[in-house]
Amino acid sequence: MLPELQVILDIQELDMKMIRLMRLKKERMKELQHIKSLRQELSQQQADKEKEIIDLNRTITAHEAKIREIQDKIKKLEAHQASVKKVDEFNALTHEMTQSEREKIATEQLTSDLIDKRNMEEEILEKIKLSLRESEESSRNLEEEIANSIHLINQEGQELHTSRETLAKKADPEVMRIYERLLNNKKDRVLVPIENRTCSGCHISLTAQHENLVRKGERMVFCEHCSRLHFWQESEKVEGTAAATKRRRRRTGV
C-alpha cells in the first residue's frame, strides 16, 4: 500500500463511524420531531375546536335574543289587536302575528340545531383534550430517551472528531484534500481495496494492468468507473473476511 494511504485509511474508519452516527442522529431527531408534530397537531385541533364552540355560542346567543324580540313583538301585536275595531286592521294584525310566529318557530328550530351541534363539538373537544393529555404522558419518557440518545451520539461524535483531527495532522495535505473531496461527493468509503480484480466500491471488474499499478503502490490509482482510490490489501490482512472466502472458493473450485 502507498504509505500515504495508511493514515487516510485510519481517518476513513473514523469518518464512517461519524457518518453512521449522523444518520442515527438524524433518525432520532426525526422521531422527536414526529412526536412534537403530533402534539402540535392535537393542540391546533383543540384551539380550532374551542374557537368553533365560541362562534357557535355567539350565534346561539344572537338567535335567542332574536326569539325574545319576536315574542315581545307578538305580545305588542296581541295587545294592539285587542283595542282595534276595524276588521281590516284586525286581519292585518293577525297576519303579522302569524308571520312573526312562523319566524319564531324557524329561529327556535335553528337555535335547537345549533345547540345540538355545540354539544357534539364539546364532546369532540373533550376527546381531543384527553388524547392530548395521553400523548403528553406517553411521549414524555420517549422524548427523554431520545434526548439522552442524541446527547450520547454528540459525545461520541466529538470524541471521533478529536481523534480525526489528530490523525489529519499526520496525513499528506494533497492526499487528504483528494480524499475529503471524494468523501464529500460520495458520503461513503472512497479508499477501497481491490478484491478478485474488482473494485470493492462499485463492484466493477478492473484490468490486470490496473491491478498491477495498485499492487506496486508507487502512486495513487483511481477506479476508472467510480473514481474511488484503490489500495492493495495483502491476503493475510483479509483472512477470515468475505473477500478471503471468495478467493478460497475460487482456488478450490467450489
CYANA upper distance limits for C-alpha pairs under 8 A (distance plus 0.5 A):
  1 MET  CA      5 LEU  CA      7.49
  1 MET  CA      6 GLN  CA      7.89
  1 MET  CA    214 VAL  CA      8.23
  1 MET  CA    215 ARG  CA      7.72
  1 MET  CA    216 LYS  CA      8.13
  1 MET  CA    217 GLY  CA      5.47
  1 MET  CA    231 PHE  CA      6.17
  1 MET  CA    232 TRP  CA      5.98
  1 MET  CA    233 GLN  CA      7.62
  2 LEU  CA      6 GLN  CA      7.79
  2 LEU  CA    217 GLY  CA      5.05
  2 LEU  CA    218 GLU  CA      6.62
  2 LEU  CA    219 ARG  CA      7.09
  2 LEU  CA    220 MET  CA      7.82
  2 LEU  CA    231 PHE  CA      7.81
  3 PRO  CA      7 VAL  CA      8.47
  4 GLU  CA      8 ILE  CA      7.61
  4 GLU  CA    171 ALA  CA      7.38
  4 GLU  CA    172 ASP  CA      6.86
  4 GLU  CA    175 VAL  CA      7.80
  5 LEU  CA      9 LEU  CA      6.51
  5 LEU  CA    175 VAL  CA      8.25
  5 LEU  CA    231 PHE  CA      8.34
  6 GLN  CA     10 ASP  CA      6.99
  7 VAL  CA     11 ILE  CA      6.71
  7 VAL  CA    167 LEU  CA      7.36
  7 VAL  CA    168 ALA  CA      8.43
  7 VAL  CA    170 LYS  CA      7.74
  7 VAL  CA    171 ALA  CA      6.54
  8 ILE  CA     12 GLN  CA      6.48
  8 ILE  CA    171 ALA  CA      7.23
  8 ILE  CA    176 MET  CA      7.54
  8 ILE  CA    179 TYR  CA      8.10
  8 ILE  CA    191 LEU  CA      8.41
  9 LEU  CA     13 GLU  CA      6.96
  9 LEU  CA    191 LEU  CA      7.24
 10 ASP  CA     14 LEU  CA      7.23
 10 ASP  CA    167 LEU  CA      8.33
 11 ILE  CA     15 ASP  CA      6.72
 11 ILE  CA    164 ARG  CA      6.45
 11 ILE  CA    167 LEU  CA      7.06
 11 ILE  CA    168 ALA  CA      7.71
 12 GLN  CA     16 MET  CA      6.58
 12 GLN  CA    189 ARG  CA      7.50
 12 GLN  CA    191 LEU  CA      8.08
 13 GLU  CA     17 LYS  CA      6.92
 14 LEU  CA     18 MET  CA      6.72
 14 LEU  CA    160 LEU  CA      6.71
 14 LEU  CA    161 HIS  CA      8.49
 14 LEU  CA    163 SER  CA      8.40
 14 LEU  CA    164 ARG  CA      7.06
 15 ASP  CA     19 ILE  CA      6.55
 15 ASP  CA    164 ARG  CA      8.36
 16 MET  CA     20 ARG  CA      6.69
 16 MET  CA    188 ASP  CA      7.52
 16 MET  CA    189 ARG  CA      7.68
 17 LYS  CA     21 LEU  CA      6.65
 17 LYS  CA    160 LEU  CA      8.43
 18 MET  CA     22 MET  CA      6.61
 18 MET  CA    157 GLY  CA      6.58
 18 MET  CA    160 LEU  CA      7.42
 18 MET  CA    161 HIS  CA      8.48
 19 ILE  CA     23 ARG  CA      6.72
 19 ILE  CA    187 LYS  CA      8.07
 20 ARG  CA     24 LEU  CA      6.67
 21 LEU  CA     25 LYS  CA      6.51
 21 LEU  CA    153 ILE  CA      6.88
 21 LEU  CA    157 GLY  CA      7.53
 22 MET  CA     26 LYS  CA      6.54
 23 ARG  CA     27 GLU  CA      6.76
 24 LEU  CA     28 ARG  CA      6.71
 25 LYS  CA     29 MET  CA      6.49
 25 LYS  CA    150 ILE  CA      6.54
 25 LYS  CA    153 ILE  CA      7.29
 26 LYS  CA     30 LYS  CA      6.58
 27 GLU  CA     31 GLU  CA      6.80
 28 ARG  CA     32 LEU  CA      6.75
 28 ARG  CA    146 ILE  CA      6.82
 28 ARG  CA    149 SER  CA      8.42
 28 ARG  CA    150 ILE  CA      7.62
 29 MET  CA     33 GLN  CA      6.59
 29 MET  CA    146 ILE  CA      8.38
 29 MET  CA    150 ILE  CA      8.35
 30 LYS  CA     34 HIS  CA      6.56
 31 GLU  CA     35 ILE  CA      6.88
 32 LEU  CA     36 LYS  CA      6.85
 32 LEU  CA    143 GLU  CA      6.94
 32 LEU  CA    146 ILE  CA      7.44
 33 GLN  CA     37 SER  CA      6.44
 34 HIS  CA     38 LEU  CA      6.73
 35 ILE  CA     39 ARG  CA      6.91
 35 ILE  CA    139 SER  CA      7.56
 35 ILE  CA    143 GLU  CA      8.46
 36 LYS  CA     40 GLN  CA      6.53
 37 SER  CA     41 GLU  CA      6.47
 38 LEU  CA     42 LEU  CA      6.81
 39 ARG  CA     43 SER  CA      6.64
 39 ARG  CA    132 LEU  CA      7.08
 39 ARG  CA    135 SER  CA      7.36
 39 ARG  CA    136 GLU  CA      7.83
 40 GLN  CA     44 GLN  CA      6.55
 41 GLU  CA     45 GLN  CA      6.65
 42 LEU  CA     46 GLN  CA      6.65
 42 LEU  CA    128 ILE  CA      7.18
 42 LEU  CA    131 SER  CA      8.15
 42 LEU  CA    132 LEU  CA      6.50
 43 SER  CA     47 ALA  CA      6.73
 43 SER  CA    132 LEU  CA      7.59
 44 GLN  CA     48 ASP  CA      6.56
 45 GLN  CA     49 LYS  CA      6.51
 45 GLN  CA    128 ILE  CA      7.82
 46 GLN  CA     50 GLU  CA      6.58
 46 GLN  CA    125 LEU  CA      6.79
 46 GLN  CA    128 ILE  CA      6.70
 46 GLN  CA    129 LYS  CA      7.30
 47 ALA  CA     51 LYS  CA      6.73
 48 ASP  CA     52 GLU  CA      6.66
 49 LYS  CA     53 ILE  CA      6.73
 49 LYS  CA    121 GLU  CA      7.58
 49 LYS  CA    125 LEU  CA      6.68
 50 GLU  CA     54 ILE  CA      6.74
 50 GLU  CA    125 LEU  CA      7.73
 51 LYS  CA     55 ASP  CA      6.72
 52 GLU  CA     56 LEU  CA      6.72
 53 ILE  CA     57 ASN  CA      6.62
 53 ILE  CA    118 ARG  CA      6.58
 53 ILE  CA    121 GLU  CA      7.33
 53 ILE  CA    122 GLU  CA      7.69
 54 ILE  CA     58 ARG  CA      6.81
 55 ASP  CA     59 THR  CA      6.77
 56 LEU  CA     60 ILE  CA      6.55
 56 LEU  CA    114 LEU  CA      7.38
 56 LEU  CA    115 ILE  CA      8.48
 56 LEU  CA    118 ARG  CA      6.93
 57 ASN  CA     61 THR  CA      6.54
 57 ASN  CA    118 ARG  CA      8.12
 58 ARG  CA     62 ALA  CA      6.72
 59 THR  CA     63 HIS  CA      6.73
 60 ILE  CA     64 GLU  CA      6.60
 60 ILE  CA    111 THR  CA      6.32
 60 ILE  CA    114 LEU  CA      7.15
 60 ILE  CA    115 ILE  CA      7.61
 61 THR  CA     65 ALA  CA      6.71
 62 ALA  CA     66 LYS  CA      6.74
 63 HIS  CA     67 ILE  CA      6.71
 63 HIS  CA    107 THR  CA      7.08
 63 HIS  CA    108 GLU  CA      8.25
 63 HIS  CA    111 THR  CA      6.78
 64 GLU  CA     68 ARG  CA      6.91
 64 GLU  CA    108 GLU  CA      8.28
 64 GLU  CA    111 THR  CA      7.76
 65 ALA  CA     69 GLU  CA      6.81
 66 LYS  CA     70 ILE  CA      6.76
 66 LYS  CA    107 THR  CA      8.36
 67 ILE  CA     71 GLN  CA      6.67
 67 ILE  CA    104 LYS  CA      6.24
 67 ILE  CA    107 THR  CA      7.22
 67 ILE  CA    108 GLU  CA      7.53
 68 ARG  CA     72 ASP  CA      6.66
 69 GLU  CA     73 LYS  CA      6.62
 70 ILE  CA     74 ILE  CA      6.65
 70 ILE  CA    100 SER  CA      6.87
 70 ILE  CA    101 GLU  CA      8.22
 70 ILE  CA    103 GLU  CA      8.35
 70 ILE  CA    104 LYS  CA      6.76
 71 GLN  CA     75 LYS  CA      6.80
 71 GLN  CA    104 LYS  CA      8.04
 72 ASP  CA     76 LYS  CA      6.80
 73 LYS  CA     77 LEU  CA      6.69
 73 LYS  CA    100 SER  CA      8.34
 74 ILE  CA     78 GLU  CA      6.60
 74 ILE  CA     97 MET  CA      6.31
 74 ILE  CA    100 SER  CA      7.26
 74 ILE  CA    101 GLU  CA      7.99
 75 LYS  CA     79 ALA  CA      6.70
 76 LYS  CA     80 HIS  CA      6.57
 77 LEU  CA     81 GLN  CA      6.46
 77 LEU  CA     93 LEU  CA      6.97
 77 LEU  CA     97 MET  CA      7.14
 78 GLU  CA     82 ALA  CA      6.83
 78 GLU  CA     93 LEU  CA      8.44
 78 GLU  CA     97 MET  CA      8.24
 79 ALA  CA     83 SER  CA      7.43
 80 HIS  CA     84 VAL  CA      7.13
 81 GLN  CA     90 PHE  CA      6.38
 81 GLN  CA     93 LEU  CA      6.82
 81 GLN  CA     94 THR  CA      8.28
 84 VAL  CA     89 GLU  CA      7.52
 84 VAL  CA     90 PHE  CA      6.91
 85 LYS  CA     89 GLU  CA      8.28
 85 LYS  CA     90 PHE  CA      7.76
 86 LYS  CA     90 PHE  CA      6.68
 87 VAL  CA     91 ASN  CA      6.56
 88 ASP  CA     92 ALA  CA      6.64
 89 GLU  CA     93 LEU  CA      6.73
 90 PHE  CA     94 THR  CA      6.73
 91 ASN  CA     95 HIS  CA      6.69
 92 ALA  CA     96 GLU  CA      6.74
 93 LEU  CA     97 MET  CA      6.60
 94 THR  CA     98 THR  CA      6.65
 95 HIS  CA     99 GLN  CA      6.78
 96 GLU  CA    100 SER  CA      6.67
 97 MET  CA    101 GLU  CA      6.53
 98 THR  CA    102 ARG  CA      6.78
 99 GLN  CA    103 GLU  CA      6.75
100 SER  CA    104 LYS  CA      6.62
101 GLU  CA    105 ILE  CA      6.71
102 ARG  CA    106 ALA  CA      6.68
103 GLU  CA    107 THR  CA      6.59
104 LYS  CA    108 GLU  CA      6.52
105 ILE  CA    109 GLN  CA      6.68
106 ALA  CA    110 LEU  CA      6.69
107 THR  CA    111 THR  CA      6.52
108 GLU  CA    112 SER  CA      6.54
109 GLN  CA    113 ASP  CA      6.73
110 LEU  CA    114 LEU  CA      6.74
111 THR  CA    115 ILE  CA      6.64
112 SER  CA    116 ASP  CA      6.78
113 ASP  CA    117 LYS  CA      6.71
114 LEU  CA    118 ARG  CA      6.55
115 ILE  CA    119 ASN  CA      6.66
116 ASP  CA    120 MET  CA      6.76
117 LYS  CA    121 GLU  CA      6.63
118 ARG  CA    122 GLU  CA      6.56
119 ASN  CA    123 GLU  CA      6.87
120 MET  CA    124 ILE  CA      6.89
121 GLU  CA    125 LEU  CA      6.56
122 GLU  CA    126 GLU  CA      6.78
123 GLU  CA    127 LYS  CA      6.96
124 ILE  CA    128 ILE  CA      6.76
125 LEU  CA    129 LYS  CA      6.69
126 GLU  CA    130 LEU  CA      6.65
127 LYS  CA    131 SER  CA      6.63
128 ILE  CA    132 LEU  CA      6.60
129 LYS  CA    133 ARG  CA      6.72
130 LEU  CA    134 GLU  CA      6.64
131 SER  CA    135 SER  CA      6.43
132 LEU  CA    136 GLU  CA      6.64
133 ARG  CA    137 GLU  CA      6.72
134 GLU  CA    138 SER  CA      6.50
135 SER  CA    139 SER  CA      6.32
136 GLU  CA    140 ARG  CA      6.48
137 GLU  CA    141 ASN  CA      8.33
138 SER  CA    142 LEU  CA      7.86
139 SER  CA    143 GLU  CA      6.38
140 ARG  CA    144 GLU  CA      6.82
141 ASN  CA    145 GLU  CA      6.67
142 LEU  CA    146 ILE  CA      6.65
143 GLU  CA    147 ALA  CA      6.51
144 GLU  CA    148 ASN  CA      6.62
145 GLU  CA    149 SER  CA      6.64
146 ILE  CA    150 ILE  CA      6.66
147 ALA  CA    151 HIS  CA      6.70
148 ASN  CA    152 LEU  CA      6.77
149 SER  CA    153 ILE  CA      6.70
150 ILE  CA    154 ASN  CA      6.64
151 HIS  CA    155 GLN  CA      6.79
152 LEU  CA    156 GLU  CA      6.67
153 ILE  CA    157 GLY  CA      6.42
154 ASN  CA    158 GLN  CA      6.61
155 GLN  CA    159 GLU  CA      6.89
156 GLU  CA    160 LEU  CA      6.71
157 GLY  CA    161 HIS  CA      6.55
158 GLN  CA    162 THR  CA      6.69
159 GLU  CA    163 SER  CA      6.81
160 LEU  CA    164 ARG  CA      6.55
161 HIS  CA    165 GLU  CA      6.71
162 THR  CA    166 THR  CA      6.94
163 SER  CA    167 LEU  CA      6.90
164 ARG  CA    168 ALA  CA      6.43
165 GLU  CA    169 LYS  CA      7.00
166 THR  CA    170 LYS  CA      7.80
167 LEU  CA    171 ALA  CA      7.20
168 ALA  CA    176 MET  CA      8.12
171 ALA  CA    175 VAL  CA      7.87
171 ALA  CA    176 MET  CA      6.77
172 ASP  CA    176 MET  CA      6.43
173 PRO  CA    177 ARG  CA      6.56
174 GLU  CA    178 ILE  CA      6.86
175 VAL  CA    179 TYR  CA      6.60
176 MET  CA    180 GLU  CA      6.59
177 ARG  CA    181 ARG  CA      6.71
178 ILE  CA    182 LEU  CA      6.84
179 TYR  CA    183 LEU  CA      6.59
179 TYR  CA    190 VAL  CA      7.67
179 TYR  CA    191 LEU  CA      8.22
180 GLU  CA    184 ASN  CA      6.49
181 ARG  CA    185 ASN  CA      6.84
182 LEU  CA    186 LYS  CA      6.69
182 LEU  CA    190 VAL  CA      6.79
182 LEU  CA    228 ARG  CA      7.76
183 LEU  CA    187 LYS  CA      5.71
183 LEU  CA    188 ASP  CA      6.78
183 LEU  CA    189 ARG  CA      7.56
183 LEU  CA    190 VAL  CA      6.65
186 LYS  CA    190 VAL  CA      7.92
189 ARG  CA    201 GLY  CA      7.82
190 VAL  CA    201 GLY  CA      7.84
190 VAL  CA    228 ARG  CA      5.33
190 VAL  CA    229 LEU  CA      6.45
191 LEU  CA    228 ARG  CA      6.55
191 LEU  CA    229 LEU  CA      5.19
191 LEU  CA    230 HIS  CA      6.35
191 LEU  CA    231 PHE  CA      7.64
192 VAL  CA    199 CYS  CA      7.84
192 VAL  CA    200 SER  CA      6.62
192 VAL  CA    201 GLY  CA      6.76
192 VAL  CA    228 ARG  CA      7.52
192 VAL  CA    229 LEU  CA      6.76
192 VAL  CA    230 HIS  CA      5.72
192 VAL  CA    231 PHE  CA      6.75
193 PRO  CA    199 CYS  CA      7.35
193 PRO  CA    200 SER  CA      6.60
193 PRO  CA    230 HIS  CA      5.94
193 PRO  CA    231 PHE  CA      5.40
193 PRO  CA    232 TRP  CA      6.17
193 PRO  CA    233 GLN  CA      6.52
194 ILE  CA    198 THR  CA      5.96
194 ILE  CA    199 CYS  CA      5.55
194 ILE  CA    200 SER  CA      6.37
194 ILE  CA    211 GLU  CA      7.98
194 ILE  CA    230 HIS  CA      7.04
194 ILE  CA    231 PHE  CA      7.21
194 ILE  CA    232 TRP  CA      6.77
194 ILE  CA    233 GLN  CA      7.81
195 GLU  CA    199 CYS  CA      6.98
195 GLU  CA    200 SER  CA      6.64
195 GLU  CA    243 ALA  CA      6.74
196 ASN  CA    243 ALA  CA      8.38
196 ASN  CA    247 ARG  CA      7.51
197 ARG  CA    205 SER  CA      6.53
197 ARG  CA    206 LEU  CA      6.04
197 ARG  CA    207 THR  CA      7.70
197 ARG  CA    208 ALA  CA      7.78
197 ARG  CA    211 GLU  CA      6.92
198 THR  CA    203 HIS  CA      6.15
198 THR  CA    204 ILE  CA      6.02
198 THR  CA    205 SER  CA      4.83
198 THR  CA    206 LEU  CA      5.97
199 CYS  CA    203 HIS  CA      5.39
199 CYS  CA    204 ILE  CA      6.16
199 CYS  CA    205 SER  CA      7.02
199 CYS  CA    206 LEU  CA      7.43
199 CYS  CA    223 CYS  CA      7.60
199 CYS  CA    230 HIS  CA      8.14
200 SER  CA    204 ILE  CA      8.46
201 GLY  CA    226 CYS  CA      8.17
201 GLY  CA    228 ARG  CA      7.69
202 CYS  CA    225 HIS  CA      8.05
202 CYS  CA    226 CYS  CA      6.83
204 ILE  CA    225 HIS  CA      7.94
206 LEU  CA    210 HIS  CA      6.92
206 LEU  CA    211 GLU  CA      7.49
207 THR  CA    211 GLU  CA      6.90
208 ALA  CA    212 ASN  CA      6.68
209 GLN  CA    213 LEU  CA      6.85
210 HIS  CA    214 VAL  CA      6.93
210 HIS  CA    221 VAL  CA      8.46
211 GLU  CA    215 ARG  CA      6.57
212 ASN  CA    216 LYS  CA      6.68
213 LEU  CA    217 GLY  CA      7.19
213 LEU  CA    218 GLU  CA      8.06
213 LEU  CA    219 ARG  CA      8.49
213 LEU  CA    221 VAL  CA      7.65
214 VAL  CA    218 GLU  CA      8.31
214 VAL  CA    219 ARG  CA      8.40
214 VAL  CA    220 MET  CA      8.22
214 VAL  CA    221 VAL  CA      6.70
214 VAL  CA    230 HIS  CA      7.00
214 VAL  CA    231 PHE  CA      6.24
214 VAL  CA    232 TRP  CA      6.25
215 ARG  CA    231 PHE  CA      7.83
215 ARG  CA    232 TRP  CA      5.68
217 GLY  CA    231 PHE  CA      7.80
217 GLY  CA    232 TRP  CA      7.83
220 MET  CA    229 LEU  CA      7.41
220 MET  CA    230 HIS  CA      7.93
221 VAL  CA    229 LEU  CA      6.40
221 VAL  CA    230 HIS  CA      6.25
221 VAL  CA    231 PHE  CA      8.23
222 PHE  CA    227 SER  CA      5.71
222 PHE  CA    228 ARG  CA      5.88
222 PHE  CA    229 LEU  CA      5.06
222 PHE  CA    230 HIS  CA      6.39
223 CYS  CA    227 SER  CA      5.11
223 CYS  CA    228 ARG  CA      5.73
223 CYS  CA    229 LEU  CA      6.82
223 CYS  CA    230 HIS  CA      7.17
233 GLN  CA    237 LYS  CA      7.10
233 GLN  CA    238 VAL  CA      7.76
234 GLU  CA    238 VAL  CA      7.49
235 SER  CA    239 GLU  CA      6.69
235 SER  CA    244 ALA  CA      7.55
238 VAL  CA    243 ALA  CA      7.27
238 VAL  CA    244 ALA  CA      6.28
239 GLU  CA    244 ALA  CA      5.79
239 GLU  CA    245 THR  CA      8.36
240 GLY  CA    244 ALA  CA      6.49
240 GLY  CA    245 THR  CA      7.33
241 THR  CA    245 THR  CA      6.89
242 ALA  CA    246 LYS  CA      6.82
243 ALA  CA    247 ARG  CA      6.90
244 ALA  CA    248 ARG  CA      6.64
245 THR  CA    249 ARG  CA      6.66
246 LYS  CA    250 ARG  CA      6.76
247 ARG  CA    251 ARG  CA      6.75
248 ARG  CA    252 THR  CA      6.75
249 ARG  CA    253 GLY  CA      6.36
249 ARG  CA    254 VAL  CA      5.46
250 ARG  CA    254 VAL  CA      6.85
